[in-house]
Amino acid sequence: MGTITVGQENSQPIELHVEDNGAGRPVVLLHGWPLDSRSWEPQFHALLSAGYRLITYDRRGFGRSSRPTVGYDWDTLAGDLDQILTQLDLRDVTVVGFSLGTGELARYVGSRGTDRLHSCVFIESLAPSFGKSADNPQGVDSAGVADVQHAILEDRYAWLTGLLNDFLNLEDYLGKRVSEHTVRALWNAGAEAGAHATWACPPGWLADFSADITHIDVPTLIIHGTADRILPIDGQGRRLHAALPSATYVEIDGGPHVGCVTHAEEINDVLLTFLAHTVAPAPVTS
């Protein structure tokens, strides 16, 4: 456990809380919004037991990282990921993005390329785009973003309760696939997030990653739940697979947005199979 400095705001450094455990080929996990890296707990033991070096970090503004009021644009967030990979000198690494983390992964590849990467994993993806359009009628528009930001400012804690209901499809899974205790832990993580950071991230939903994903030239896995209420599968997972037809694509039947919690066993099986059987392309030699 430690910190990596990625910037400065006024008199204070911007530090990311990082945990680096295990040995073997490195896997970096990028968490979703408005949670933090502790939301990967259902994957933690499975990946370590399979022999991977596991790196998690809290995005700026969330978890145990600094809470600046700057840097919630995709270029800066992708730059933070680049700082993690560079300062830890990670190579041949698999980066696993979940939800907001998929935007960071897409922009990182679009801006920095894949020299350090072994493979990519997109779980409940924002890419190729989440903005409402003719191609994505279930997407979000600027009015929808404004509504979310208003609800956050009006009563962030009440809004968070409703969000978790839609994250986990609690009408279907509470007491079956997810306990009240786990819901409480996720709520606490969201409540502990920086208020400004929570409010500042939603405008990023309008970004278009179509150009970024054209730079993906390493093995890629796409996982999407069929019952995701936040990022509907038709507009997101299936469109991303259409844009990346060579990627391995898996739909989790009945999976909600945070299927990594409710459907952890299924997702872990898919993820571990991909990691075990994926060989990165050989480097080009002159």
N, C-alpha and C positions, 0 to 999 in steps of 0.2 A: 504494500500500500504506500502511495506517495503522491506527489503532485508534479505536474509539468506546466511551466509557465508559457502561455501562448500570446500574451499581449499586456496592455496597460490601459487603465482608465484613470485619468487624473493621477492621484498619488499612489494608487493601489495596483499591484500586479493582478492579472487575470490568470488564475491557476485552475487547472483541471485535476480533479481527483481521479487517480488511475490505480487499478489493481492488476497485477501481472503475476499469474500463477501457473505452475506446471511446467512441463517441458515438451519438446516435440515441435511439429509444425505450428506456427502461430495462427490463432483465430482471434479476430477483433470483433466485438459485439457492439453495435450502435443502437442504443435504446430509443424508444418512442417518446412522444410528448403526451402529457406533461409529467411523465414518470422519470425514473433514473435507472442506473445500471443494475440496481437490485431487482428490477423486474425480470432479469435474466436468470434468476435463481433456479427455475425448473430445468434450465439447460446446463447449468454450471457443473453439476456432478457428472452428468452424462458425457460432456466434452472432456473434462479432466480425466475421467476413468478410461476414456478411449485413447488417451495419450497425447492430447493436444496442449500446447501452451496457450493459455486463455487470458486475453487482455480485455478488460472492460474499463470504461471511463464515463463519468457523469458529464453530460454536455454543459457548456457554460450556462449559468443561470439555474441549473437543476442539481438535485442531490447535494453532494458535499463539495461541489465546485464553487468557484467565485460567482457572484451574482452581478455582473456588470449591466449597465443599461445600453450597451452597444454590442453589435456583432451578431445579430440574429438573422442576417441575410445568408443565403446559401454559399456565397463565395467565402465568407468568413468562417462559417461552420465547416466547410470542406477544408479550409486552411487549418482549422484546429485538428481535424483528422490527419492532415499531412504532418503537422507538428508531432502528433503521437507516433506515427509510423517512422518519422525521421529521427526524432530524439531517442526512440527505443531501437533504432536501426533495424526495423522489422522488414524482412524480405520473404518472398514465397508465402505470403500471408493471404488467408481467406478473410475477407471483410463481410460480415453479416449485418445487413441493415434491416431494421424493423420500422415500418411506418415512416415517421419523420426521418429516421436514420437512413431510409432508402434514398431520400433526397440528398443527404450528405454524401452517400456512396456514389450516386449518379453524377453529382457535380464534381466530386473528387476525380473520378475517371475522366470526365469531360475536360477538366482543367489540368490534371497532372498525369494522365495516362495510367498504364497498368504495369509499369516496370517493377514495382514492388509486390504486385499481386499474383497470387496463385489462382484465385477464383473469387467469384462474387456470389452473394446470396441476397435476394430481395424477398422479404416477408411482409405481406400486406403493403404493397408498394404504392407510393405516390406517383412514380414514373409509369408511363411516359408523361402524363400530365393529369392533374386533378381538376383543372379549371373546366367549367361548364362550356360545352361546345356541341356542334352537330355530331361529332364523333363520340362525345362523352356527355350525353344529356343528363346523367345522374351526378355530374360533377358539381363543384361549388362555384359560386360567383362572388363578386365583391360585396354584394349585399349580405350574403351568407356569412362571409368573413366578418363583416361589421357586426352582425348579430351575435356571433360568438364572442367577439371582443367586448361588446356591450355587456353580455351576461357575465363575463369574467370580472369586469369592473364593478358591476352591480352587486354581485354576491358570489365570489369565486368558489366558496366552499359548497354552496348549494348547487352551483353549476357543475362542480366536480362530481357530486353524488349522481346527478343525472347522466353525466358522461360515462362513468364507470358502468352504469346499467347498460348503456349501448356498447361499451367496449367488450363486455362479457356476456351479453344476452342473458341477463340474470333471471328473466322469467323462465328461461329454459334450463339454465345450468346451476343456479344457486342451490346448494345442498346436494348436488349431483356431481358436477365436474369442478366446482369451485366452492370453497367454504366461506362463511361470513368472516372468518379470521383473515383469509387471504384478501378479501375485498377491503377489509379495514386496513391491512398493510398497504395495499395499493393506494387507497384514499389518503393515507398518511403521507406517502411519498409525493403524491400530487399536491397535497396541502403544504408540504415543506418546500416545494419548488419556489423560486423567486416569482413574486407577483408580476414584475415587469416582464420577465422572460416568458412566463405563461401567456401574457397578453401579446407579446411581440412576435411570437412564432406564426400564428395563423395566416398573416398575409403571404407567407411563403407557399401556402397551398396553391396559389394561383400561378406558380412558376411552371414553365414548360421544360422538361428534361429530354425532349425528343432528340436534340442535337447531342447532348451529353452521352446518351446511351449508344450512339453510333460508334463511340470509341471503345466499347467493351469488346475485347478480343481474347478473353480468358474464359474458361468454363464457368457457366452461370447457372444457378438454381433459382427458380421462382416458386414461392409457396403462397397460396392465397386461400382463405376460407370462403366457402360458398355462402355463409350467412353473415359476412362482414357488413355491418350497418354503417360504418364510418367511411370505408373505402370500398364501394360495391365492386364485386368481382368482375362484372361485365366491363365496367369502365376502366378497371385498374389491372388486375392480374391477367385477364385474358387479352387486353390490349397490349400489355407489356410483352406477353408471349408472342403475339402477332408481330410485334416489332423486333423481337429476338427469337426467331423460330428455332434456332439451334440450341437454345437454352433448355435445360431440364425443367419441366413444368409439372407441378403437383397441386391439385386442389384438395383441400381438407374438408370432407363432407360435414356440413353443419358447423364448421369452424367460425367463430366470431372474430372480431378485430384482434383481440388479445388471445388468440388461439395458442400462443406459446405457454399460456397458463392453463386454459381449459382443455386443450388438446395437446398437452406437452409430450405425451408418449408418442403420438402419431408424428408430430413435427420433429421430435428428436430422432426417431427412426429414419425419417426422410433425410434429415440433415447429416446424420452420421453415415448413412449409405453414400450420399453424395461425396462427402469428405474422403471416405475410404476408397472410392473407386474413381476419383477424378485425378488425372495426371495433367499437370500444367504443360502447355506447349514448350518444346525445347527452345532455348534462346537462339536467335539468329546470329550466325557467325559469318564474318566476312572472309 
